[in-house]
Structures are given as structure tokens and as C-alpha cells.
């Protein structure tokens, strides 16, 4: 899994479910939103986009 904070475009991209060198699942989150990482992390982890994009 990758969590990418893209400050230039003001979004957080989460890539999951790798298969054959590619990620099959891509979700995009925008400022003001929060999201929970997939259960495969092993714990409930909720992140806020604003916190990830702040400098």
C-alpha cells in the first residue's frame, strides 16, 4: 500500500491491492475529508487529508 500526499494537486492518493507490478485499487481524497486505511494494515487507522497536506 502507498499513501501519496500530492500538495501540488491538493489530494491524497491511496494505492492498494498490488498484483503483477500494478496497484488494482486507487482512491483519491480531497481536503476536508478523512479516510480509513484498509484492514490489511492490521489496525484501524484514520487519516485526515488536511493533516497530510499541511506543511
mmCIF file as Biopython writes it, N, C-alpha, C and O atoms, coordinates in Angstrom:
data_model
#
loop_
_atom_site.group_PDB
_atom_site.id
_atom_site.type_symbol
_atom_site.label_atom_id
_atom_site.label_alt_id
_atom_site.label_comp_id
_atom_site.label_asym_id
_atom_site.label_entity_id
_atom_site.label_seq_id
_atom_site.pdbx_PDB_ins_code
_atom_site.Cartn_x
_atom_site.Cartn_y
_atom_site.Cartn_z
_atom_site.occupancy
_atom_site.B_iso_or_equiv
_atom_site.auth_seq_id
_atom_site.auth_asym_id
_atom_site.pdbx_PDB_model_num
ATOM 1   N N  . UNK A ? 1  ? 0.846   -1.160 0.000   1.0 0.0 1  A 1 
ATOM 2   C CA . UNK A ? 1  ? 0.000   0.000  0.000   1.0 0.0 1  A 1 
ATOM 3   C C  . UNK A ? 1  ? 0.898   1.231  0.000   1.0 0.0 1  A 1 
ATOM 4   O O  . UNK A ? 1  ? 1.939   1.270  0.656   1.0 0.0 1  A 1 
ATOM 5   N N  . UNK A ? 2  ? 0.461   2.235  -0.757  1.0 0.0 2  A 1 
ATOM 6   C CA . UNK A ? 2  ? 1.117   3.536  -0.763  1.0 0.0 2  A 1 
ATOM 7   C C  . UNK A ? 2  ? 0.080   4.598  -0.445  1.0 0.0 2  A 1 
ATOM 8   O O  . UNK A ? 2  ? -1.053  4.538  -0.922  1.0 0.0 2  A 1 
ATOM 9   N N  . UNK A ? 3  ? 0.484   5.584  0.377   1.0 0.0 3  A 1 
ATOM 10  C CA . UNK A ? 3  ? -0.325  6.771  0.641   1.0 0.0 3  A 1 
ATOM 11  C C  . UNK A ? 3  ? 0.511   7.943  0.145   1.0 0.0 3  A 1 
ATOM 12  O O  . UNK A ? 3  ? 1.601   8.197  0.659   1.0 0.0 3  A 1 
ATOM 13  N N  . UNK A ? 4  ? 0.001   8.655  -0.855  1.0 0.0 4  A 1 
ATOM 14  C CA . UNK A ? 4  ? 0.759   9.720  -1.501  1.0 0.0 4  A 1 
ATOM 15  C C  . UNK A ? 4  ? 0.064   11.050 -1.246  1.0 0.0 4  A 1 
ATOM 16  O O  . UNK A ? 4  ? -1.090  11.237 -1.632  1.0 0.0 4  A 1 
ATOM 17  N N  . UNK A ? 5  ? 0.760   11.965 -0.604  1.0 0.0 5  A 1 
ATOM 18  C CA . UNK A ? 5  ? 0.247   13.324 -0.400  1.0 0.0 5  A 1 
ATOM 19  C C  . UNK A ? 5  ? 0.707   14.200 -1.553  1.0 0.0 5  A 1 
ATOM 20  O O  . UNK A ? 5  ? 1.891   14.525 -1.652  1.0 0.0 5  A 1 
ATOM 21  N N  . UNK A ? 6  ? -0.198  14.577 -2.408  1.0 0.0 6  A 1 
ATOM 22  C CA . UNK A ? 6  ? 0.117   15.391 -3.589  1.0 0.0 6  A 1 
ATOM 23  C C  . UNK A ? 6  ? -0.288  16.836 -3.310  1.0 0.0 6  A 1 
ATOM 24  O O  . UNK A ? 6  ? -1.425  17.230 -3.568  1.0 0.0 6  A 1 
ATOM 25  N N  . UNK A ? 7  ? 0.640   17.613 -2.788  1.0 0.0 7  A 1 
ATOM 26  C CA . UNK A ? 7  ? 0.342   19.017 -2.445  1.0 0.0 7  A 1 
ATOM 27  C C  . UNK A ? 7  ? 0.071   19.857 -3.682  1.0 0.0 7  A 1 
ATOM 28  O O  . UNK A ? 7  ? -0.738  20.783 -3.634  1.0 0.0 7  A 1 
ATOM 29  N N  . UNK A ? 8  ? 0.725   19.551 -4.772  1.0 0.0 8  A 1 
ATOM 30  C CA . UNK A ? 8  ? 0.531   20.331 -5.998  1.0 0.0 8  A 1 
ATOM 31  C C  . UNK A ? 8  ? -0.926  20.279 -6.462  1.0 0.0 8  A 1 
ATOM 32  O O  . UNK A ? 8  ? -1.473  21.288 -6.907  1.0 0.0 8  A 1 
ATOM 33  N N  . UNK A ? 9  ? -1.551  19.108 -6.357  1.0 0.0 9  A 1 
ATOM 34  C CA . UNK A ? 9  ? -2.927  18.941 -6.814  1.0 0.0 9  A 1 
ATOM 35  C C  . UNK A ? 9  ? -3.934  18.923 -5.660  1.0 0.0 9  A 1 
ATOM 36  O O  . UNK A ? 9  ? -5.135  18.785 -5.889  1.0 0.0 9  A 1 
ATOM 37  N N  . UNK A ? 10 ? -3.450  19.061 -4.420  1.0 0.0 10 A 1 
ATOM 38  C CA . UNK A ? 10 ? -4.326  19.135 -3.256  1.0 0.0 10 A 1 
ATOM 39  C C  . UNK A ? 10 ? -5.148  17.881 -3.036  1.0 0.0 10 A 1 
ATOM 40  O O  . UNK A ? 10 ? -6.362  17.945 -2.843  1.0 0.0 10 A 1 
ATOM 41  N N  . UNK A ? 11 ? -4.470  16.727 -3.066  1.0 0.0 11 A 1 
ATOM 42  C CA . UNK A ? 11 ? -5.191  15.477 -2.854  1.0 0.0 11 A 1 
ATOM 43  C C  . UNK A ? 11 ? -4.258  14.425 -2.264  1.0 0.0 11 A 1 
ATOM 44  O O  . UNK A ? 11 ? -3.034  14.533 -2.343  1.0 0.0 11 A 1 
ATOM 45  N N  . UNK A ? 12 ? -4.866  13.418 -1.678  1.0 0.0 12 A 1 
ATOM 46  C CA . UNK A ? 12 ? -4.121  12.263 -1.174  1.0 0.0 12 A 1 
ATOM 47  C C  . UNK A ? 12 ? -4.595  11.052 -1.966  1.0 0.0 12 A 1 
ATOM 48  O O  . UNK A ? 12 ? -5.795  10.817 -2.107  1.0 0.0 12 A 1 
ATOM 49  N N  . UNK A ? 13 ? -3.654  10.303 -2.472  1.0 0.0 13 A 1 
ATOM 50  C CA . UNK A ? 13 ? -3.952  9.122  -3.284  1.0 0.0 13 A 1 
ATOM 51  C C  . UNK A ? 13 ? -3.522  7.894  -2.490  1.0 0.0 13 A 1 
ATOM 52  O O  . UNK A ? 13 ? -2.418  7.842  -1.948  1.0 0.0 13 A 1 
ATOM 53  N N  . UNK A ? 14 ? -4.409  6.911  -2.431  1.0 0.0 14 A 1 
ATOM 54  C CA . UNK A ? 14 ? -4.099  5.658  -1.746  1.0 0.0 14 A 1 
ATOM 55  C C  . UNK A ? 14 ? -4.135  4.541  -2.784  1.0 0.0 14 A 1 
ATOM 56  O O  . UNK A ? 14 ? -5.144  4.319  -3.452  1.0 0.0 14 A 1 
ATOM 57  N N  . UNK A ? 15 ? -3.013  3.848  -2.900  1.0 0.0 15 A 1 
ATOM 58  C CA . UNK A ? 15 ? -2.894  2.722  -3.832  1.0 0.0 15 A 1 
ATOM 59  C C  . UNK A ? 15 ? -2.819  1.432  -3.016  1.0 0.0 15 A 1 
ATOM 60  O O  . UNK A ? 15 ? -2.000  1.312  -2.105  1.0 0.0 15 A 1 
ATOM 61  N N  . UNK A ? 16 ? -3.678  0.472  -3.348  1.0 0.0 16 A 1 
ATOM 62  C CA . UNK A ? 16 ? -3.699  -0.797 -2.624  1.0 0.0 16 A 1 
ATOM 63  C C  . UNK A ? 16 ? -3.902  -1.949 -3.604  1.0 0.0 16 A 1 
ATOM 64  O O  . UNK A ? 16 ? -4.091  -1.745 -4.803  1.0 0.0 16 A 1 
ATOM 65  N N  . UNK A ? 17 ? -3.858  -3.138 -3.071  1.0 0.0 17 A 1 
ATOM 66  C CA . UNK A ? 17 ? -4.128  -4.361 -3.822  1.0 0.0 17 A 1 
ATOM 67  C C  . UNK A ? 17 ? -3.133  -4.567 -4.963  1.0 0.0 17 A 1 
ATOM 68  O O  . UNK A ? 17 ? -3.529  -4.618 -6.127  1.0 0.0 17 A 1 
ATOM 69  N N  . UNK A ? 18 ? -1.824  -4.685 -4.633  1.0 0.0 18 A 1 
ATOM 70  C CA . UNK A ? 18 ? -0.828  -4.889 -5.692  1.0 0.0 18 A 1 
ATOM 71  C C  . UNK A ? 18 ? -0.966  -6.260 -6.347  1.0 0.0 18 A 1 
ATOM 72  O O  . UNK A ? 18 ? -1.240  -7.265 -5.691  1.0 0.0 18 A 1 
ATOM 73  N N  . UNK A ? 19 ? -0.769  -6.263 -7.640  1.0 0.0 19 A 1 
ATOM 74  C CA . UNK A ? 19 ? -0.828  -7.513 -8.402  1.0 0.0 19 A 1 
ATOM 75  C C  . UNK A ? 19 ? -0.038  -7.339 -9.698  1.0 0.0 19 A 1 
ATOM 76  O O  . UNK A ? 19 ? -0.299  -6.417 -10.471 1.0 0.0 19 A 1 
ATOM 77  N N  . UNK A ? 20 ? 0.910   -8.212 -9.927  1.0 0.0 20 A 1 
ATOM 78  C CA . UNK A ? 20 ? 1.732   -8.179 -11.152 1.0 0.0 20 A 1 
ATOM 79  C C  . UNK A ? 20 ? 2.359   -6.810 -11.402 1.0 0.0 20 A 1 
ATOM 80  O O  . UNK A ? 20 ? 2.353   -6.318 -12.531 1.0 0.0 20 A 1 
ATOM 81  N N  . UNK A ? 21 ? 2.894   -6.201 -10.361 1.0 0.0 21 A 1 
ATOM 82  C CA . UNK A ? 21 ? 3.606   -4.934 -10.510 1.0 0.0 21 A 1 
ATOM 83  C C  . UNK A ? 21 ? 2.729   -3.700 -10.629 1.0 0.0 21 A 1 
ATOM 84  O O  . UNK A ? 21 ? 3.239   -2.606 -10.872 1.0 0.0 21 A 1 
ATOM 85  N N  . UNK A ? 22 ? 1.420   -3.852 -10.464 1.0 0.0 22 A 1 
ATOM 86  C CA . UNK A ? 22 ? 0.498   -2.707 -10.532 1.0 0.0 22 A 1 
ATOM 87  C C  . UNK A ? 22 ? -0.431  -2.728 -9.328  1.0 0.0 22 A 1 
ATOM 88  O O  . UNK A ? 22 ? -0.629  -3.768 -8.700  1.0 0.0 22 A 1 
ATOM 89  N N  . UNK A ? 23 ? -0.991  -1.583 -9.016  1.0 0.0 23 A 1 
ATOM 90  C CA . UNK A ? 23 ? -1.977  -1.488 -7.943  1.0 0.0 23 A 1 
ATOM 91  C C  . UNK A ? 23 ? -3.365  -1.465 -8.557  1.0 0.0 23 A 1 
ATOM 92  O O  . UNK A ? 23 ? -3.674  -0.625 -9.401  1.0 0.0 23 A 1 
ATOM 93  N N  . UNK A ? 24 ? -4.201  -2.408 -8.117  1.0 0.0 24 A 1 
ATOM 94  C CA . UNK A ? 24 ? -5.532  -2.540 -8.716  1.0 0.0 24 A 1 
ATOM 95  C C  . UNK A ? 24 ? -6.557  -1.580 -8.128  1.0 0.0 24 A 1 
ATOM 96  O O  . UNK A ? 24 ? -7.600  -1.339 -8.736  1.0 0.0 24 A 1 
ATOM 97  N N  . UNK A ? 25 ? -6.271  -1.032 -6.950  1.0 0.0 25 A 1 
ATOM 98  C CA . UNK A ? 25 ? -7.225  -0.122 -6.317  1.0 0.0 25 A 1 
ATOM 99  C C  . UNK A ? 25 ? -6.564  1.226  -6.085  1.0 0.0 25 A 1 
ATOM 100 O O  . UNK A ? 25 ? -5.469  1.310  -5.530  1.0 0.0 25 A 1 
ATOM 101 N N  . UNK A ? 26 ? -7.243  2.276  -6.516  1.0 0.0 26 A 1 
ATOM 102 C CA . UNK A ? 26 ? -6.744  3.648  -6.369  1.0 0.0 26 A 1 
ATOM 103 C C  . UNK A ? 26 ? -7.901  4.501  -5.853  1.0 0.0 26 A 1 
ATOM 104 O O  . UNK A ? 26 ? -8.971  4.541  -6.460  1.0 0.0 26 A 1 
ATOM 105 N N  . UNK A ? 27 ? -7.679  5.182  -4.728  1.0 0.0 27 A 1 
ATOM 106 C CA . UNK A ? 27 ? -8.708  6.092  -4.227  1.0 0.0 27 A 1 
ATOM 107 C C  . UNK A ? 27 ? -8.094  7.463  -4.023  1.0 0.0 27 A 1 
ATOM 108 O O  . UNK A ? 27 ? -6.936  7.584  -3.623  1.0 0.0 27 A 1 
ATOM 109 N N  . UNK A ? 28 ? -8.872  8.485  -4.298  1.0 0.0 28 A 1 
ATOM 110 C CA . UNK A ? 28 ? -8.409  9.869  -4.194  1.0 0.0 28 A 1 
ATOM 111 C C  . UNK A ? 28 ? -9.246  10.576 -3.129  1.0 0.0 28 A 1 
ATOM 112 O O  . UNK A ? 28 ? -10.472 10.470 -3.115  1.0 0.0 28 A 1 
ATOM 113 N N  . UNK A ? 29 ? -8.568  11.292 -2.246  1.0 0.0 29 A 1 
ATOM 114 C CA . UNK A ? 29 ? -9.231  12.002 -1.151  1.0 0.0 29 A 1 
ATOM 115 C C  . UNK A ? 29 ? -8.815  13.470 -1.191  1.0 0.0 29 A 1 
ATOM 116 O O  . UNK A ? 29 ? -7.657  13.794 -1.455  1.0 0.0 29 A 1 
ATOM 117 N N  . UNK A ? 30 ? -9.770  14.342 -0.927  1.0 0.0 30 A 1 
ATOM 118 C CA . UNK A ? 30 ? -9.554  15.789 -1.052  1.0 0.0 30 A 1 
ATOM 119 C C  . UNK A ? 30 ? -9.604  16.472 0.315   1.0 0.0 30 A 1 
ATOM 120 O O  . UNK A ? 30 ? -10.106 15.898 1.281   1.0 0.0 30 A 1 
ATOM 121 N N  . UNK A ? 31 ? -9.083  17.702 0.393   1.0 0.0 31 A 1 
ATOM 122 C CA . UNK A ? 31 ? -9.116  18.439 1.663   1.0 0.0 31 A 1 
ATOM 123 C C  . UNK A ? 31 ? -10.526 18.461 2.268   1.0 0.0 31 A 1 
ATOM 124 O O  . UNK A ? 31 ? -11.529 18.561 1.561   1.0 0.0 31 A 1 
ATOM 125 N N  . UNK A ? 32 ? -10.561 18.366 3.592   1.0 0.0 32 A 1 
ATOM 126 C CA . UNK A ? 32 ? -11.828 18.325 4.302   1.0 0.0 32 A 1 
ATOM 127 C C  . UNK A ? 32 ? -12.326 16.910 4.527   1.0 0.0 32 A 1 
ATOM 128 O O  . UNK A ? 32 ? -13.267 16.692 5.291   1.0 0.0 32 A 1 
ATOM 129 N N  . UNK A ? 33 ? -11.703 15.954 3.870   1.0 0.0 33 A 1 
ATOM 130 C CA . UNK A ? 33 ? -12.105 14.555 4.006   1.0 0.0 33 A 1 
ATOM 131 C C  . UNK A ? 33 ? -11.166 13.817 4.954   1.0 0.0 33 A 1 
ATOM 132 O O  . UNK A ? 33 ? -10.033 14.239 5.186   1.0 0.0 33 A 1 
ATOM 133 N N  . UNK A ? 34 ? -11.653 12.724 5.486   1.0 0.0 34 A 1 
ATOM 134 C CA . UNK A ? 34 ? -10.807 11.780 6.202   1.0 0.0 34 A 1 
ATOM 135 C C  . UNK A ? 34 ? -11.102 10.408 5.611   1.0 0.0 34 A 1 
ATOM 136 O O  . UNK A ? 34 ? -12.127 10.213 4.957   1.0 0.0 34 A 1 
ATOM 137 N N  . UNK A ? 35 ? -10.201 9.459  5.844   1.0 0.0 35 A 1 
ATOM 138 C CA . UNK A ? 35 ? -10.383 8.119  5.301   1.0 0.0 35 A 1 
ATOM 139 C C  . UNK A ? 35 ? -9.703  7.121  6.214   1.0 0.0 35 A 1 
ATOM 140 O O  . UNK A ? 35 ? -8.805  7.467  6.982   1.0 0.0 35 A 1 
ATOM 141 N N  . UNK A ? 36 ? -10.140 5.886  6.120   1.0 0.0 36 A 1 
ATOM 142 C CA . UNK A ? 36 ? -9.587  4.797  6.918   1.0 0.0 36 A 1 
ATOM 143 C C  . UNK A ? 36 ? -8.759  3.904  5.996   1.0 0.0 36 A 1 
ATOM 144 O O  . UNK A ? 36 ? -9.203  3.523  4.913   1.0 0.0 36 A 1 
ATOM 145 N N  . UNK A ? 37 ? -7.552  3.580  6.448   1.0 0.0 37 A 1 
ATOM 146 C CA . UNK A ? 37 ? -6.704  2.688  5.664   1.0 0.0 37 A 1 
ATOM 147 C C  . UNK A ? 37 ? -7.312  1.291  5.645   1.0 0.0 37 A 1 
ATOM 148 O O  . UNK A ? 37 ? -8.056  0.930  6.556   1.0 0.0 37 A 1 
ATOM 149 N N  . UNK A ? 38 ? -7.004  0.505  4.623   1.0 0.0 38 A 1 
ATOM 150 C CA . UNK A ? 38 ? -7.552  -0.845 4.515   1.0 0.0 38 A 1 
ATOM 151 C C  . UNK A ? 38 ? -7.209  -1.707 5.737   1.0 0.0 38 A 1 
ATOM 152 O O  . UNK A ? 38 ? -6.205  -1.479 6.411   1.0 0.0 38 A 1 
ATOM 153 N N  . UNK A ? 39 ? -8.049  -2.682 6.003   1.0 0.0 39 A 1 
ATOM 154 C CA . UNK A ? 39 ? -7.864  -3.577 7.152   1.0 0.0 39 A 1 
ATOM 155 C C  . UNK A ? 39 ? -6.545  -4.328 7.110   1.0 0.0 39 A 1 
ATOM 156 O O  . UNK A ? 39 ? -6.078  -4.805 8.144   1.0 0.0 39 A 1 
ATOM 157 N N  . UNK A ? 40 ? -5.940  -4.442 5.946   1.0 0.0 40 A 1 
ATOM 158 C CA . UNK A ? 40 ? -4.675  -5.167 5.824   1.0 0.0 40 A 1 
ATOM 159 C C  . UNK A ? 40 ? -3.554  -4.525 6.636   1.0 0.0 40 A 1 
ATOM 160 O O  . UNK A ? 40 ? -2.519  -5.150 6.864   1.0 0.0 40 A 1 
ATOM 161 N N  . UNK A ? 41 ? -3.753  -3.285 7.072   1.0 0.0 41 A 1 
ATOM 162 C CA . UNK A ? 41 ? -2.763  -2.605 7.910   1.0 0.0 41 A 1 
ATOM 163 C C  . UNK A ? 41 ? -2.667  -3.294 9.266   1.0 0.0 41 A 1 
ATOM 164 O O  . UNK A ? 41 ? -1.608  -3.272 9.894   1.0 0.0 41 A 1 
ATOM 165 N N  . UNK A ? 42 ? -3.752  -3.903 9.725   1.0 0.0 42 A 1 
ATOM 166 C CA . UNK A ? 42 ? -3.735  -4.621 10.986  1.0 0.0 42 A 1 
ATOM 167 C C  . UNK A ? 42 ? -4.328  -3.855 12.154  1.0 0.0 42 A 1 
ATOM 168 O O  . UNK A ? 42 ? -4.417  -4.382 13.263  1.0 0.0 42 A 1 
ATOM 169 N N  . UNK A ? 43 ? -4.733  -2.622 11.916  1.0 0.0 43 A 1 
ATOM 170 C CA . UNK A ? 43 ? -5.364  -1.786 12.937  1.0 0.0 43 A 1 
ATOM 171 C C  . UNK A ? 43 ? -6.204  -0.738 12.224  1.0 0.0 43 A 1 
ATOM 172 O O  . UNK A ? 43 ? -5.981  -0.446 11.050  1.0 0.0 43 A 1 
ATOM 173 N N  . UNK A ? 44 ? -7.169  -0.175 12.939  1.0 0.0 44 A 1 
ATOM 174 C CA . UNK A ? 44 ? -7.969  0.894  12.339  1.0 0.0 44 A 1 
ATOM 175 C C  . UNK A ? 44 ? -7.152  2.178  12.377  1.0 0.0 44 A 1 
ATOM 176 O O  . UNK A ? 44 ? -6.844  2.696  13.450  1.0 0.0 44 A 1 
ATOM 177 N N  . UNK A ? 45 ? -6.808  2.682  11.211  1.0 0.0 45 A 1 
ATOM 178 C CA . UNK A ? 45 ? -6.020  3.905  11.085  1.0 0.0 45 A 1 
ATOM 179 C C  . UNK A ? 45 ? -6.819  4.883  10.244  1.0 0.0 45 A 1 
ATOM 180 O O  . UNK A ? 45 ? -7.043  4.659  9.055   1.0 0.0 45 A 1 
ATOM 181 N N  . UNK A ? 46 ? -7.249  5.976  10.876  1.0 0.0 46 A 1 
ATOM 182 C CA . UNK A ? 46 ? -7.996  7.013  10.166  1.0 0.0 46 A 1 
ATOM 183 C C  . UNK A ? 46 ? -7.094  8.227  9.987   1.0 0.0 46 A 1 
ATOM 184 O O  . UNK A ? 46 ? -6.458  8.686  10.936  1.0 0.0 46 A 1 
ATOM 185 N N  . UNK A ? 47 ? -7.044  8.737  8.777   1.0 0.0 47 A 1 
ATOM 186 C CA . UNK A ? 47 ? -6.191  9.877  8.458   1.0 0.0 47 A 1 
ATOM 187 C C  . UNK A ? 47 ? -7.036  11.022 7.912   1.0 0.0 47 A 1 
ATOM 188 O O  . UNK A ? 47 ? -8.044  10.802 7.242   1.0 0.0 47 A 1 
ATOM 189 N N  . UNK A ? 48 ? -6.612  12.238 8.207   1.0 0.0 48 A 1 
ATOM 190 C CA . UNK A ? 48 ? -7.266  13.431 7.676   1.0 0.0 48 A 1 
ATOM 191 C C  . UNK A ? 48 ? -6.405  14.011 6.561   1.0 0.0 48 A 1 
ATOM 192 O O  . UNK A ? 48 ? -5.200  14.202 6.725   1.0 0.0 48 A 1 
ATOM 193 N N  . UNK A ? 49 ? -7.032  14.286 5.437   1.0 0.0 49 A 1 
ATOM 194 C CA . UNK A ? 49 ? -6.311  14.816 4.288   1.0 0.0 49 A 1 
ATOM 195 C C  . UNK A ? 49 ? -5.614  16.123 4.645   1.0 0.0 49 A 1 
ATOM 196 O O  . UNK A ? 49 ? -4.455  16.324 4.283   1.0 0.0 49 A 1 
ATOM 197 N N  . UNK A ? 50 ? -6.304  17.010 5.348   1.0 0.0 50 A 1 
ATOM 198 C CA . UNK A ? 50 ? -5.702  18.300 5.701   1.0 0.0 50 A 1 
ATOM 199 C C  . UNK A ? 50 ? -4.406  18.137 6.482   1.0 0.0 50 A 1 
ATOM 200 O O  . UNK A ? 50 ? -3.456  18.891 6.271   1.0 0.0 50 A 1 
ATOM 201 N N  . UNK A ? 51 ? -4.357  17.153 7.388   1.0 0.0 51 A 1 
ATOM 202 C CA . UNK A ? 51 ? -3.145  16.918 8.162   1.0 0.0 51 A 1 
ATOM 203 C C  . UNK A ? 51 ? -2.007  16.415 7.295   1.0 0.0 51 A 1 
ATOM 204 O O  . UNK A ? 51 ? -0.852  16.788 7.498   1.0 0.0 51 A 1 
ATOM 205 N N  . UNK A ? 52 ? -2.332  15.572 6.333   1.0 0.0 52 A 1 
ATOM 206 C CA . UNK A ? 52 ? -1.295  15.031 5.465   1.0 0.0 52 A 1 
ATOM 207 C C  . UNK A ? 52 ? -0.750  16.063 4.488   1.0 0.0 52 A 1 
ATOM 208 O O  . UNK A ? 52 ? 0.414   15.991 4.091   1.0 0.0 52 A 1 
ATOM 209 N N  . UNK A ? 53 ? -1.583  17.020 4.099   1.0 0.0 53 A 1 
ATOM 210 C CA . UNK A ? 53 ? -1.148  18.010 3.113   1.0 0.0 53 A 1 
ATOM 211 C C  . UNK A ? 53 ? -0.562  19.277 3.735   1.0 0.0 53 A 1 
ATOM 212 O O  . UNK A ? 53 ? 0.012   20.105 3.028   1.0 0.0 53 A 1 
ATOM 213 N N  . UNK A ? 54 ? -0.702  19.431 5.051   1.0 0.0 54 A 1 
ATOM 214 C CA . UNK A ? 54 ? -0.172  20.652 5.682   1.0 0.0 54 A 1 
ATOM 215 C C  . UNK A ? 54 ? 1.347   20.638 5.648   1.0 0.0 54 A 1 
ATOM 216 O O  . UNK A ? 54 ? 1.974   19.579 5.670   1.0 0.0 54 A 1 
ATOM 217 N N  . UNK A ? 55 ? 1.917   21.812 5.595   1.0 0.0 55 A 1 
ATOM 218 C CA . UNK A ? 55 ? 3.392   21.914 5.511   1.0 0.0 55 A 1 
ATOM 219 C C  . UNK A ? 55 ? 4.004   22.010 6.858   1.0 0.0 55 A 1 
ATOM 220 O O  . UNK A ? 55 ? 5.226   22.102 6.976   1.0 0.0 55 A 1 
#
